[in-house]
Amino acid sequence: MLILRRKKNESLLIGDNIRITIIECAGDGVRLAIDAPKQISILREELSEAEQSNKTASAPNMDSVMMLKSLFSRRNSSDKAEK
């Protein structure tokens, strides 16, 4: 990890085509301007973590899927036996 100290209106470069400029320094935060190509995704970390959490939550747990399949199979078998 690289740690830098920058002042208001100072920039840093990442590669040849990404520039991050300090716009404002306040007591509890910093405002940044990021100039990067459109094809590069820029996302706040907490949004990225929330997105990953949502993907994990929406993915089926295969053990649960197999248990449900087993329960439905047994139920269908007993329904057929009663007829």
Stockholm file with secondary structure:
# STOCKHOLM 1.0

chainA/1-83         MLILRRKKNESLLIGDNIRITIIECAGDGVRLAIDAPKQISILREELSEAEQSNKTASAPNMDSVMMLKSLFSRRNSSDKAEK
#=GR chainA/1-83 SS CCCCCCCTTCEEEETTTEEEEEEEEETTEEEEEEECCTTSCCCCHHHHHHHHHHHHHHSCCHHHHHHHHHHHHHHHHHHHHHC
#=GC SS_cons        CCCCCCCTTCEEEETTTEEEEEEEEETTEEEEEEECCTTSCCCCHHHHHHHHHHHHHHSCCHHHHHHHHHHHHHHHHHHHHHC
//
